Amino acid sequence: MSDAPHTARFTLDPAFTVSAVDPRLFGSFVEHLGRCVYTGIYEPGHPTADEAGLRGDVLDLIRELGVTALRYPGGNFVSGYKWEDGVGPKDERPRRLDLAWRSTESNRFGLSEFVDFVRKVGGEPMLAINLGTRGVAEAIELQEYANHPGGTELSERRIAHGDKDPFGIKLWCLGNEMDGPWQTGHKTAEEYGRLAAETARAMRQIDPDVELVACGSSSQSMATFAAWEATVLEHSYELVDHISLHAYYYEQNGDRDSFLASAVDTESFIENVVATADHVGARLKSKKKINLSFDEWNVWYQDGSAPTLSGEARGDDWAEAPRLLEDNYSVTDAVVFGTLLIALLRHADRVKVACLAQLVNVIAPIATEPGGTAWRQTTFYPFAQASAHGRGTVLDVRVAGPRHHTERFGEVDLLHATAVRDEETGAVTVFAVNRDRTRSLPLEVVLHGLGLTEVAEHSVLSDADPDARNTAAEPERVTPHAAEGTALADGVLTATLEPLSWNVIRLA
């Protein structure tokens, strides 16, 4: 640890801002993977299910979570998906093998059910297109089925299926992780760049105002990273609006300090993609800026080392809705999760869409049991608080304070923070993480020109046991609690951040 005075400081001033927050930064992701859909959001016969088979207890939790854009149906799943299988009478829909997750897909839940679900939770649909095993023709056929008012074979087919009004989907992903050799229909950057451009051009012939996301790298660690983005954007720069980023983090080899500093990688990833995109724009002499869609992010124990929600994972027997990737998150995971949210907000000038992957059961903030209860994982709370209080304008936060050494990232600030101002009320919310695992961190924030007079709330997520987690048996083992001693006087906020903690300080 550093021998410097153990206090972190920064200044907030309304003249120094990053950007307005696009509400779609608080998006999430529903994939046909494990129990995300079946016995997650959709379970006909559940005591709380509505007439469409959607679980009422889960709908309530999703509304509380505050998700906005909802990406669907994948993920790896989409690269082998035929959208036609998920429309029309359910008893006529085919059962298919899902190559991505070695499962059997019943197709009982499809496009119409998804749109109904999105409307019920107050979100915006974000639809991914299969550019792995399919291409331009299937993409525009799906667009016509979903969005055209009527009078054509495909739009009339939608109407005959019971959806008179068009779905009005504006935000589309041009495939998923096409740089990954694991992806069904994996392509080179040159192959995918041309296909993305031709698909985008055709979709804009139907609707010039569609908003399109090209596939970026599946992670910053890919051997093709940056070169992939450059090649794809050279083909599609003037035809797409966003390029995607995906990143997952977990504690490896007991190196908790590096895990707690995961957002260093997130911020580097964002900044490197921005630099690459802007370089392509400069080469093309374009005045346009490509924004970022961070449409998969989370803590995910990809080595299978995390405790699971319940039961054993299955994924090699073509089961229907098997238990897969059901990580049960600890307090430490939730604090890291909070730093990832902070990283997204700190780059709100270019990150305009972001999707927590995923929404229910599968590496998710919400957990369920079939026929039983639903509950909040530890990661539920940072997301819900950020969505509730992170709307407005991000203020520029530049931290001065103690640092410590990490094996992976070198010297890292113990404080990771951002602040968002509500332009209607003038209220400011500070989101802050103390990465120190053993010591509290005093915080001083100087406020200039903000007219703030009181601390409305200081909420903390922490626990004496850093591995504490919520379960079906103890669904409220970990919940936020109020901090003591936080004060605002003479334009200076003072607070003490507990060790290993996520903090939300609301000022009015």
N, C-alpha and C positions, 0 to 999 in steps of 0.2 A: 504494500500500500504506500501511497505517497505520504511524505512528511509535511506537505503543505497544509495550511489550516483547513480543517475538514468542514468547509461550508461551500455550497454551490450558489451561484448568483447569475441572474440575467435581468435585462431591462425590457419592458414592453412599452411601445409607443405606437399610437394609431397611424403615424406617418410611415411606419416601416412594416410592410406587409409582404406576404408570399403570394396569396391568391384567395379568391373566393372558393369555397369548397363545393364541388359538384356533389349533390346528394347521392349520386350513384357510386361514390367512393365506399358507401356502406352496403354494397351488394353481397350476394352469396351465390351458392352453386348447388344445383340439384342434378345428380347424375344417376343413371340406372346402374348402381354399384352397391352390392350388399343390401343393406336394409335402409338406404336413404329414402327410397320411394315406398317400397312395400314393407308394411309395419312401421314405417317412419311417418311420412306425411299421409300415406294412403293405406287405410285398413278398414274396408267395409266390414261391418259386424262388430267393430270396436264400440264399447258403450258410449263413447263421445262422438262417433262418426256422424257426419251430416248425410244428406240424401245423395251426395256425390261420392261418399266413401272417404272423405277427408277427415282426419282425426281432429276433433274440436279442441282437445287439450293441446295438441301441437300447434294448431293455428293460433291459439291464444299466446303461446310462448313466442312464436315467430313475430307476431305483432309487437309484443313486448321487446323483442330483440331489436326491432327497428330496421329490418332489411329493406333495401330499395330494389336495385336491379337484381334479377334472378336468372342466372345462366343455366341452360338446359339444352340437350339431354346428356351432354358430356363435354369434356373429358374423353378418355380413351374409348369409351363406349360408342361415341358418335361416329368414329371412323369405320364402323362396320354396320351402322344403323340404316334401315330403310324407313323413312318417315311414314310411308304409306301403311306400314304395319301397325302404327299407333293411331289410326283414325278409323271412323266408322263403327258399326256395332261390335261390342266387345266379344260377343260369342263367335264372331267371324274372324277375329284377329289371330294371326298365326303365332305359334310358339317358335322361338328361334334360339340358336346357340349364340351366346355373346362371347366372342373370341377374346375380348380385352380382359375380362374378369373370369373366364371359364365358368360361366353361369348360364342358366336357361332363362330367357326373357319371355314373360307371358304376354307382354304388350297390353295388359289390362289398363295401364295408365299410359296415356299418350298426349298428343298435342292439345286436344280440346280440354282434357283434364288438367293439364299444366296451366293453360291460360285461365281456366276457372280458378285454380289454386292461387295464381298470381293476383288475380283481381280480388280475391277474398282476403289476402294479406296486405293489399294496398301497394303492390310492387309494380315493376316494369319488366316485361319479358325480354330476355337476351338469348336469342336462339342461335345455337351452333349448327353448322352445316357439315355434312359428311363430304370432305374432300379427300378421304383416304381411298375408299372403294368406289366412290361416285364422283360426279363432276358438275359442270356448268348446267347441263340440262336438268338434273335433279334439283339443283339449287333454285333455279327460277320456277320450276314446277311447284316446289314447296312454298316459295314466296307468293305465287299466284293463288294457290289454295288458301294460304293464311290471310292474305291481305286484299285480294281483289273483291270488289263489292258483289259482283254477280254477272251472269250473262255469258260465262265461259264454262267449259266442261269442268275444270278444276274448282272454280269458285262455286258452281252449282253443286258439285259433289260435297263441298263443305256445308252448304245450305241443307242438302239432303241428309247430311249427318247430324243436323240439329243446331248448327251454328249459323243463324241468319246473318248476323253482323260480322264483318271482317275483324280479325284479331288485332290489326293495327300494329304489327311488330315492326319497330324501326331499327333496333340494335341487333346486329348479326355478327357472329364469329365465322370467319372463313376457314373452317377446319379447326383442328386441335393438335398441338405439339407435333407438327409434321416434320420437325427436325429429329424426332426421337426414333431410333431403330426399333423400339418396342411398339411403335404405332402401326396399326393395320394400314397398309398403303403408304408407309413412310416414303418420303421423297427428298431429293436433293434441294438445296436452296434455289437453284435455277429452275428445276421442275415445278416446285411449289410456287415460286414467284410468278411464273407465267400463268399457272392455273388460278392463283388468287386474283391476278389482274384481270383475266378473262371473265372470271365469275363476278367480280366487282363491276366490270363494265356492263355485263348482261343485266345484273340486278338493278343498276342505275338506269337502264333503259326502261324498266318497269316503274321505278320510283327514284328520281334523282336525289331525293332527300333521305334515302336510307343511310344509316350510320354503320360503318364497316370496320371490323377489327381483323388485321392480318396477324398470322401466327409469328410471334417472335421465338426466341430460344426458350427451351423448356427449363433451363436454369443457366446461371452465369458460369457454371462449371463445365458446360458442354464444350467439347473441343472446337465446335464450329461457331461458338458465341461471337457476336459482333459481325463476323463475316456473313453469317446467316442473315442478320437484320439488314445489313448493307445490300446484299444481293436481292432479297425479297423486296425491299423498298425501292431499289432501282427500277424494278418492274412495275410497282404498284403505287408509288408515292402520291400521285395526283388522284388516285382512285379510292384510297382508303383514308380513314380518319384516325385510327389508332393502331398501335402495334402491341402485342401482348407480352406479358412477363408472367412466369410461374416460379414460385420459390417455396420450399418447405424446410423446416429446421427441427432438429432434435438434439438432445444431449448425447454426445458420443464419448466413449471411453472415460466416463466420469468427469469430463472437463466442463463443469457447470459454469465457471466464469466465462468461458468462450460461448457457451450456449446463451447465457444472459446477454451477451453482446451481439447476438445474431443480427440485429437491425443494422449493424455496421455493414454487413453484406447487402442487406436490402437497399440501403441508401446508395451504396456503391453501384449496385445493379441498375437502379433507376437512373443514376447520373450517367452511367456508361451507355445505356440505351438512348437516352436523350442526346448525348454527344454523337453517337452513331447516326441517329435519325437526322440530326441537324447537319451533319457532314454531308449526308446524301442530299438533303435539301439545298445545301450550298452548291454542290456539284451540279445539280439540276437547275440552279438559278431560280428556285421556287420561293415565293413569298409565304407559302403555306408552312405551318408547323404541324408535325405529327404528334399527337398526344399518346399517352400510355394507358393501356387497359391491364391492370395487374389482376388478371381474372382467375388466378389460383394462388392463394397464400395461406399458410397456417403452420402450426406445429404438427409434425407428423413423424412418428417413430418408424421410419422406413425399414429399420432392422428388426422390427417386431418386439422390441425390448420393453415397451410400455405395458402396464396393466390394461386389461380390456374391460369393457362394460359388463360382459357376462358371457359365459360359455367359451367354447373354443372356436377359433377362426376356421372356416372351411372354404376352399376355393378350387379344388381339383376334381370335383365329381359332377360338374354341370348342375349343381343344385339351384333351386329357385330362391332368390333373395337370401343367400347365405350370410352368416355373420363375417364381415370382412372389415378390416381397418377400423375397428371400434376402440380407438385409444381412449382411455379414461384419464382425464387431464388433472394434473396436480396444481398447487398454488404456483410453483416455479414455472410450470408451463404457461399459466395465465399471465404471469408477469412478463415473460418473453413475448407472448401474444400481444400484450399491451404495447410493448416497444415497437412491434411491427405496425400497429395502428398509428403510433406516433410517427413512424417513418413515412407512412403514406400521407398523413396530414402535412408533414413538413415539405412534401413535394406536390402539394395540391395544384401548383401551377401547371404541371404536366400530367400528373396522374388524375384522370377524369373518371375512370371506372375502376373498381376493384371488387373482387369476389372472394369472400371467405369460402374456402373449400374444406368441408361441405356443410350442409345445413342441419341434417338430422342423422344421428347414429354413426355415420362414416366420418371419422376425424372431425367431429361436429360439436357445436356448443349446446345442442339439445340431444338428449338421450331418451329412448323409449324401450319399453318391453311389450312384446306382442300381447294384445288383450289386456294390458296392464297400464302402468303409470308412465308419465313423462316427467323429466326433470332437467334442471339447468346444470350443465357442467361448469367448472370454474371459469372457463374462457367466455362463458355467456356474458358475464358482468362487464368486462372491459368493452366488449363490442356494444352492448346495449347502452352503456354510459357514453361512449364516443358518438354513437349515432344520435342519441338524445341531445347531447350538449356540444357536438362538434360541427354544427351547421353554422355557417357564417363566413368570416374572413380569417384566414390563418395569419397570425402575427409572426414577425421574424424573431426567432428565439436563438440567441447565441450564448451558450453556456460557458461560464468561467468557474472552475472548481476542481475538486480532487479527481485524479485519474488513477487507474490501476492497470496492471499488466495482465493480458490474456495470452494464452498460448497461440491462438489462431489469429487474433487481430492486433496484437501488440498493445500499446497504451490506449485505453478507452475511458471516456468520461463515465464516472459513476452515476451522474444524472443524465437521463435522456428525457427531453421535454419538448412540448409545443404548447401553443395557446391559440384559442379561437374566440373571436369576438362576434357576438350576435349584433348585426347591424341595426336591427329594429329596436332592441332594448338597451344596447350598449354594454350588456353583461359580458364578462370574459370568463372563459373556463381554461384553466391550466391542467394539462395532462402530464403527469410526471412519473417516472420510474426510478427508484433507487436500486441500482444493480449490486450494491454492497450486500453481501450475504450475512454479515455479522454486526454491522454498525449502522445506527441511525445517521441520517444525513440532514443537517440544518440547511434550510433553503431561504434565500432572500431574493425577492423580486421587486425591483424598482418600477413604479408605474408612472408614466408621463402622459398627461393629457387625456386620460381615459375617464375621469370623473367617477371613479369607483370609491365606495365608502364602506363597504362591509363584506365579510366572508359569509356567503349564503350557505356553503356546505364544504366540508373537506371529507370525502369518502376515501377509504383505504381498503384495498384487498391485500391481505397478508395473513400469515399464520405462523405460530410458533413451530409447527411442523411443516417444513418446505415441501414435503411430499404428500400433504393432506389433499384429499380429493372428495368429490361428491359421488355418491353411489345411489342405487335404487333403495338400499336400506337406510342410507343417511343422505338424503337429497339436499340438505341444507347444512352439511358439515362445514362448508366454506361459503361465506357470504361477505359482502362489504360491511365495514363498520366505520363509525365516525372517529375522526382523529381529534385529539385534544391539543389546545394551546395555539392553534392557528389564529393569526391576528393580522389586521390591516390598520396601520396608523401612519399618519404623515406621508402617505403615498408609498409606503413600503409594506409588502406582504412578507410575513415571517411564518415559517412552518417547520416542522420536523418530520421528515419522511422515515417511516419505519424501515428496518432492513428488509431487503428483498420484497418490495411493495409496488403496487400500482396505485396511483393517487389521482383523484379528480377534485380540483379545488375550484369552486364556482364563486365568482366575485360579482357583486352588484353595486 
